Amino acid sequence: MNATYIRIELVRQSRDVTNLMFMLLMPVVMYLLFGNMFDGGNASAGHGNVKFYIMVSMAAYGAATATTGIAGTAATESLLGWGRQLGLTPMRPAGFVASKVAVALTVAAATIAAVYAIGAVTGAQAQNAGVWLASGLLTLLLCSMFALFGLAAGLLFKSENAIGVASGSLVFFSFFGNVFMPLSGTMLDIARFTPMYGYAGLARFPLTEGATAASGGTDPLWALVTNVVAWTLIFAATAIWAVRGSRGRR
């Protein structure tokens, strides 16, 4: 990774106030909506309550959206010739990918912190501080896979609409990945193979220990880890291949 490039990117992102506020406020509003739309928010759920379950889910979605959007700016940069300029520097494709991921994780950390802060003052509860810390750290670390997804989508589509396409697809992945609503039956079986399922499941694991909300079953830790590792490798390979292809054509 290149520290100078990361610093420049962070300064640039901080100047985009509209986009930054959207990434911070949207998951907070979604948590307040889903967490208070029914009377069962204070009911027990694993090592905490339902509001905590929803809080982690919305933080995971917000972090994934933030990392996808930040990394997806590679599409605009490519159109402006920034990718060609980087190709003239010693930074290798893997270093470019890693730097984008680092910037995206920094913004995602702010998103997670905002959701958790609101959750703490609106009734989200867990048995101990370890559950709060573990779920927050897992959400942050694992959302890096979606930074790779956004980067790959931005470079492959090469359009100003790439970020919207990539971020919009996360809504589908979230609905079909047991994030926004509990799934059961065949839908749950299929959802286990989607990228958001393993990510959200691991983020909630300190709370639920793999228990599914609707079916009454349990996802073993190895299955959730396998899902995340597989999708991370797919996104990483696609992103590096797209970076090399973009520079080669120029």
Stockholm file with secondary structure:
# STOCKHOLM 1.0

chainA/1-250         MNATYIRIELVRQSRDVTNLMFMLLMPVVMYLLFGNMFDGGNASAGHGNVKFYIMVSMAAYGAATATTGIAGTAATESLLGWGRQLGLTPMRPAGFVASKVAVALTVAAATIAAVYAIGAVTGAQAQNAGVWLASGLLTLLLCSMFALFGLAAGLLFKSENAIGVASGSLVFFSFFGNVFMPLSGTMLDIARFTPMYGYAGLARFPLTEGATAASGGTDPLWALVTNVVAWTLIFAATAIWAVRGSRGRR
#=GR chainA/1-250 SS CCHHHHHHHHHHHHHCHHHHHHHHHHHHHHHHHHHSSSGGGGSEETTEEHHHHHHHHHHHHHHHHHHHHHHHTHHHHHHTTHHHHHHTSSCCHHHHHHHHHHHHHHHHHHHHHHHHHHHHHTTCCBSSHHHHHHHHHHHHHHTHHHHHHHHHHHHHHCSTTHHHHHHHHHHHHHHTTTSSSCCCHHHHHHHTTSHHHHHHHHHTHHHHTTBCTTTCCBCCHHHHHHHHHHHHHHHHHHHHHHHHHHHHHC
#=GC SS_cons         CCHHHHHHHHHHHHHCHHHHHHHHHHHHHHHHHHHSSSGGGGSEETTEEHHHHHHHHHHHHHHHHHHHHHHHTHHHHHHTTHHHHHHTSSCCHHHHHHHHHHHHHHHHHHHHHHHHHHHHHTTCCBSSHHHHHHHHHHHHHHTHHHHHHHHHHHHHHCSTTHHHHHHHHHHHHHHTTTSSSCCCHHHHHHHTTSHHHHHHHHHTHHHHTTBCTTTCCBCCHHHHHHHHHHHHHHHHHHHHHHHHHHHHHC
//
